[in-house]
Amino acid sequence: MPIVVEIDVMLAKRKMSVGELADRVGITPANLAVLKNGRAKAVRFSTLAALCEALECQPGDLLRWEAEDGADA
């Protein structure tokens, strides 16, 4: 998938656990794991905003676009 989720990076920078982030955002640790591991098909803007608020970051710190193999540059 060309969108890479980098929540792990921000969790490490903030020295925060997945459970703590899930509590602050108001989602289950299981749903956060689905998002964190790149298996989510969608994310609500309200969830993205809550993640940014809890991690004190911008959406671009959590999501990154990466070209797929074989894509023309």
ZICORMO-V677085 format. One record per residue. RES is the residue in one small letter. PHI is phi as a letter, one per 30 degrees, with the letter a starting at -180 (NA if undefined). OMEGA is omega in radians with two decimals (999 if undefined). Layout:
res=RES phi=PHI omega=OMEGA
res=RES phi=PHI omega=OMEGA
This chain:
res=m phi=NA omega=-3.06
res=p phi=d omega=3.08
res=i phi=c omega=-3.12
res=v phi=c omega=3.13
res=v phi=c omega=-3.07
res=e phi=c omega=3.11
res=i phi=d omega=3.13
res=d phi=e omega=-3.13
res=v phi=d omega=-3.12
res=m phi=d omega=3.08
res=l phi=d omega=3.13
res=a phi=d omega=3.13
res=k phi=d omega=-3.11
res=r phi=c omega=-3.11
res=k phi=h omega=-3.08
res=m phi=b omega=3.11
res=s phi=d omega=3.09
res=v phi=d omega=3.14
res=g phi=d omega=3.12
res=e phi=d omega=3.11
res=l phi=d omega=3.13
res=a phi=e omega=3.11
res=d phi=d omega=-3.12
res=r phi=d omega=-3.09
res=v phi=d omega=-3.13
res=g phi=i omega=3.04
res=i phi=b omega=-3.13
res=t phi=d omega=3.05
res=p phi=e omega=3.13
res=a phi=d omega=3.12
res=n phi=d omega=3.07
res=l phi=d omega=3.11
res=a phi=d omega=3.10
res=v phi=d omega=3.12
res=l phi=d omega=-3.09
res=k phi=d omega=-3.10
res=n phi=d omega=3.07
res=g phi=i omega=-3.13
res=r phi=c omega=-3.14
res=a phi=d omega=3.09
res=k phi=d omega=-3.11
res=a phi=a omega=3.03
res=v phi=b omega=3.11
res=r phi=d omega=3.08
res=f phi=d omega=3.13
res=s phi=d omega=3.09
res=t phi=d omega=3.11
res=l phi=d omega=3.11
res=a phi=d omega=3.13
res=a phi=d omega=3.08
res=l phi=d omega=-3.14
res=c phi=d omega=3.13
res=e phi=d omega=-3.11
res=a phi=d omega=-3.09
res=l phi=c omega=-3.12
res=e phi=h omega=-3.11
res=c phi=b omega=3.10
res=q phi=c omega=3.12
res=p phi=e omega=3.13
res=g phi=d omega=3.06
res=d phi=d omega=-3.09
res=l phi=c omega=-3.08
res=l phi=b omega=-3.13
res=r phi=b omega=3.07
res=w phi=c omega=3.13
res=e phi=b omega=-3.13
res=a phi=d omega=3.09
res=e phi=d omega=3.08
res=d phi=e omega=3.10
res=g phi=i omega=3.13
res=a phi=d omega=3.11
res=d phi=d omega=-3.12
res=a phi=d omega=999
